[in-house]
C-alpha cells in the first residue's frame, strides 16, 4: 500500500507535468509600426535592450519561459508592463499621457526601479550604466520639453 506522502508527491508530479501543456500566448507583435516610439538610434538601442521585453509588443523569450508556472509568472509581468507603458503604442497616447509616462520613466530610472532587479539578475546586459541612465533621463527631459512646447503652440 502506498503511503499518503507518496500519493501527494505523485499527485504533485502529475500536476507539474500537466501544467507544462498550458502555456500563455506569446508577445510576438511588431516593434516597428506607426504607433511605435521614435527615438534616436542610441536611445532606441538602450530602450530595446533594457525595456522592450516587458514594455513593447515584442518580447525575446528565454528558454526558461517554457517551464510552467514560471512562464505564467513572466507572462503576467509582461502583460502588466505593457499595461503601464508600451513603447510600441507610445505615439498613440494622448499628449497628457505621454508627458505622464515620460515623467514616470525619468523617476523610475533615477530611483533605480527600472529595469527590475529580478530581470537584470538573469539579464545582466539590461542593467543601465550611469551613462545610459543619464542618456535616458536627458531624452525624457528633451522629449517632455518638446511635447510641452507642442501643447503651448497648439493653444496659441
N, C-alpha and C positions, 0 to 999 in steps of 0.2 A: 504494500500500500504506500502511495506517495504521501510525503509529509505536506503539511499546509504551506510551509516555506517554499518547497519545490514547486507546488502548484502556482503560487504567487509569482515566483521567478519565471516559470514557463509562460504564464499569462502575460507578464510584462514583456518578455521576449517576443511573443506573438504580436502584441500591440506595437512594439518598436518596428517590427518587420512590416506590418500592415501600413503604418503611417508613412513609410518611405514611398508609397504609391500615391499619396495625397499631397500634391505639390501646388503652390500658389502660381498664379500667372506671372510671367516674366515681364520686366520693364524694358522692352526692346523696341521702343519708338525711335524716332529720328531726332538727332541733335540739331540738324540744320533745317529749320523751317522758318516761315515768315514771322513767327512769334518768338523765336529764339533770341536771346540777348546778344547784342552786338558789342564786342569789346575789342580792344587792341589785341594783337597776337599774343603778347606777353601775359596780359591779364587773363585772356581766354584760356591760355595753356594752364595757368595756375588754377583757375576755376575748374577746368576739366579734370585736372589731376587730383585736386583735393575736395571738390564739392559735387561734381556731376553724378557720381554713383548714387547719391541719395537725393539730389536736387535737380534732376533733369529727367527727360523721357527715355534715357538710355543708360542702363546700368551694366557694368562689366562684372559678371558674376564669377566669383572664385569657386573652386571645386567644392568647398565645404557647404555651399548653399544647397547641394544635393542631399544633404543629410538632414532629415526631419527629426525634431522640431526646430532645429537651428535655421533651416530655410524659411520657416514661417516667421520666426522672430526677426530675421533680416528683412523679409518682405514687409513686415509691419513697420520697421524703421524707414524703409524706402517710401512706403505709402505716406507715412507721417511727414517725412522730409519734403516730399513733393507737395503735400498739402500746405506746408508752411512757406515754401519757396520753390518754384520750379523755373529754372533758368531757361528751359525750352519754351516756356509760355510767358516769359517776363515782359515782352513787348506788348502782349495783350492786356497787361494790367493797366488800371487807371493810373493817371499821374500821381494821385494821392497814395495809392498802394505802392507804386514804385518807390516813392520817397520814403515811405514807412519801411519797406524791405531794405533799402539801401542803408537806412539808419540802423536797422537790426543787424545787418551784415557787419557794419563797422563796429558796433558794440560787441557782438559776439567774437569777432576776431581780436579786438582789444582785450577782452576779458579771457581769451584763450578757451572759449567754449566750443568753437568750431575750428577745424573738424573735430568730431567727438574723439575723445581719447580711446574709447573702445574700438573705433575704426582705425586710428593711427597705430594702435598696438600691433595690429596684424598688417596694416598697410603703411609701413613706415615712410614710404615715398610720398605719402599725402600730408605729412607733417609740414606745417608752414614755417619757413625760416623767418628770421627777423626782417630780411629784405622783402620777402614775399608778403608778409603782414603789412609792411609799410606801403608796398605797391597797391595792395587791395584797399587799404584804408584811404590812400590818396585817390584811387579810382572811385571809391564811393563818394568822396567829397567833391571831386570834379563833376561826376555824373549828377550828384544832388544839386550842385550849383547850376549846371546846365538845365536840368529839369525845372528848377525853381525859376530861372530866367524865362523859360518857355511859358510857365504859368503866368508870370508877371507880364510878359509881352502879349499874351492872349487876352489879358484883362484890359489892356490899354486900348 
